[in-house]
């Protein structure tokens, strides 16, 4: 289900005073919603067609810095504009904000009106189009894990993030009692998203103090990424409105489990699940074997898109349910790829590598690119791994640091062929900058360890 508000409905709602604001949003490299709040009348009269934003929005970091080294924009080039082109099929109400609707935009070149290839939505569109050429459509789902805290964002920032108190005092995996205490946030999250046209399946407590998971029904790939982005945004806004904080940082405490964003994938040919073949082992079609073989073969190429920050790599710890090796398993949570729905029409592969900090458009785009390459090369899928994959020394490792993942990204012929050199060089620069910024930091750990004793 895409957005659920037609332009005509928006006009009627504006007339009756029911809606007065439209959030016109693009998605940046970090997967955040960036844009402007329009008066509904201006949106109806003109900006529904197009508006604009500074092109640094695809060349900045979490702090809105303006790093050098991007070919698309710079101080020298004068930081021009991108066209923000509302995709009216994504128009929806934002029920957790009064009188507000939202639309997602594609980014276009200001002069040529051509799509900006580095734009996360465009990168996903490119792979969806490649798949369509082959006669398939991808259905995907992402699981959102995150932590809720007793304090507000502001209080935590003021304390220098030193007094982080998770909203529960114990591991709340599947707990109904504890999650009841979190309903002030999670009930509006589920219900408001549902009204916004996002098919929420459920929320549940996860395996740590204060950790929640939100599951959304699988959808066509672009809708899935839109759903994820809006849901993550809603969790933060609804937590904020309740005087609480939510974090999607993959690892906020060395002694706590991290937060993941597992991605489920299946290919369909019209209404036929193309991954299903009841006559083959596990009910997996030959096509699914090739696709999975591509995912596994190229996992080190695209790891950066599943783990884009220094912190992302802190999650990959042995015995933590966060996978470190590029193998697959049947319903085994220690492997990078898990076969789900074995033998049924819902047979699918779950990639367990990504952290909660993924940009879903980018993550889905590179997973599809790797799977498509597997189909093109007719790669053979090795037999599944069994037992504790952490102890399987033969299985290949994904890069274990941001630095390593940046190099495998830089050297990826597969990704360069799928997206073009300009796009991959752009994201290599993004990765390098994150590392450069971290290299300048003096961390609490260094001070505590060495202040007196070094
Ligand atoms: P888990 O045991 O991993 O929590 P679930 O049964 O909750 O598994 O499903 C996880 C996700 O997989 C859900 O978001 C669901 O919508 C999605 N899913 C189910 N069937 C498919 C499919 N055929 N293709 C892609 N995703 C699917």
Boltz pocket constraint, residues with backbone or C-beta under 6 A from the ligand:
constraints:
  - pocket:
      binder: B
      contacts: [[A, 139], [A, 140], [A, 141], [A, 142], [A, 201], [A, 215], [A, 216], [A, 217], [A, 218], [A, 264], [A, 265], [A, 266], [A, 345], [A, 346], [A, 347], [A, 348]]
      max_distance: 6.0
